């Protein structure tokens, strides 16, 4: 009888362990690459306000998006962004444009003071595409530069970057995303300087 009670106790305790929630660590990843090879421009007496990026709803979360079928988006469960893409991209845009030294000041929203130009950015896609071979990180962004005094849009541009991934893994997608954002920021800096002149 004692053995039966002992066996019931062991089974009960192991059952608790079997059905207790599993502690799954989520890997948090960042976008933090900025171009280092920007030409240093002559500083102009103009200020630029970088507004908070707008983002397509499918990517407006910390979940990392991927696709294994056309027209479908899924999200990794054990890999995520440390912040939303919008929160990570705005400081990178600001840092990149400051590094050109073209503007006397580059400000970031929220800011309610005077400025000469405003830059609006919209993230349309940030997704690891496993339907292609090799797998590809797809990054699409649209920007609009406007004069603050008149709120008139001076120029708009949309970029789509397809960065091959070294492996079909979430981390390879993070590496590719950092390479893609670095390339896109280089083009963005050139675009802003050419159109603010």
N, C-alpha and C positions, 0 to 999 in steps of 0.2 A: 504494500500500500504506500509505503514511503517513497519507493522508486517511482510510482505512478505520479505522486504529487510533485516530486522533483522534476520529472519529465514534463508535466504540464507547466510548471514554472519556467523551465528552460524554453519551451516552445512559445510561451506567452511573451517572454522577454525578447526572444529573437524575432517574434512577430512584430513587436513594437519597432524594432530596428529596421525590419524589412519595409514597413509601411510609413516610416517617418520621412519627411521631406528631404530630398537630396539637395545638398548645398552645391549649386553649380555656379562657379565663378564666371562672370562675364568679362571678357577682354575689352578694355576701353582704349580706343584709338583716336589719334588726333590728325588734323590737317595743320601743318606748321611750316611748310616749305615756301620760301619767298625767293625770287630770283636775286642772285648776288652779282650778276654782271650787267647791271643797269648803268647806262651812261649818266654821268653827273651833269645836270643841266645848269644854265644860268638861272638864278633865282629871280622870279617875277613878283611884283607887288600884288599878288592875288591869293585869295584863300579858297580852299576846296573843302566842301562838306561831303563826307562819305556817309550816305544814308544806310540804315540797317537793311541788309539784303532781303528782298522778298523771296519766297521759296515755294515751289510747287508742293501741294499738300502731301503727295506721296513721299517726299523727302524732308518734310518739315518736322523731323523727329530724330532722336538719337539712334534709332534702329538703322542698321546698315542694310541698304536695299541691294537685291540681286535678282537676276532673271535667268531661268532655265528654259523658258518657253517664250516665244514672241508674244507681245501684248500682255504679259503678266509680270507683276512685281511681287517678290517675297522678301522676307526679312530674316537675317541670321538671329538665332536665339542666344548664342554664346559670344557673339562679337557685336560691338556697338561703338558709336562715336562717343567721345567723352562729353561733347556738347552738341547741340544741333549744328548742322552745317552752316547755317546763317551766323551763329555765334562765333564759329571758328573762322569764317571767311572774311567778315568785316575787318578784324584787326590785321589780317594779312594784306588786304587792299590798302588800308591806311599805311601800314609799314612800307609797302612797296612804293607807294606814291611819295611818301616822305623821303625815301632813299634816292629819288631822282633829283631832289632839291629844287624842282621847278617852281613850286608854290612856296610863298613865304610861310604858309601854315596849312597843314592838312588836319582837318577836324573830323571827329566821328560823332554820329548821332547817338544819344539825344544831345543836341546843341541848338540853342535858340538865338544866338548872336548873329551878327552880320557876317556874310561870306560872299564871295564873288561867283563861285560855281558850285553846283551840287551834282553829285554822281549817284545815280540810282542803279542798283544791280538786282538782277533776278536770276536765281538758280532754277533752271528748268529740269535738269537731270543730274543725278550723281548715283551711278548704279554699276554694279559689277555684272557684266554680261557674259554668262557661261554658254550662250548659244553659238558663239563664234569660236574659232580655233586659230590662234590661241585665244583664251579668255581675254576680255577687254574691259577696261574701266571707261565708262562713258560719262563725260562731264560737259554739260551745256549751260552757258550763261549768256544773258542779254544785259547790256548796259545802256544807259542814256545819260548824256552830259547836258546840263542846262545852265543858263545864266540865272543867278538868283534874283537879280533886280527885276527881270521881266517874266521869270519862270518859263522862258522860251527854251525848248529843246534844241540844242545846237547839233548834236549828232547821236546816232544810235548804232549799235553793233551787236551781233550775236556770234558767239564762237561755239563750236562743237569740237571737243578733243576726244579722240579715241586712243587710249594709251594701252598697249599690250601688257598683259600680266605675265609674270615669269612662271606662275603656277596657278592652278585652279583652287586657290585657298583664299579665305577672307583677308589674311594678312598681306598676301601678294596684291590684293585689291587696294589695300590701304597704301602700300608703297606706290602703286600705279597712280592712285588719287593724288598723292603728294607731288609726283612728277607732273601730272596733268595740271594741277593748280599752279605750279611754278611756271609752266609754259604759258598758261592762260594769263597769269598776272603780268608777265613780260609784255604780252600783246596788249593788255589793258593799259599799261603804263604808256606805251607808245601811242595808243589811240587817244588817251586823255591829253597828252602833251601836244600832239598834232592839232587837236581840235580846240584847245584852250588858248592857242596862240593868236 
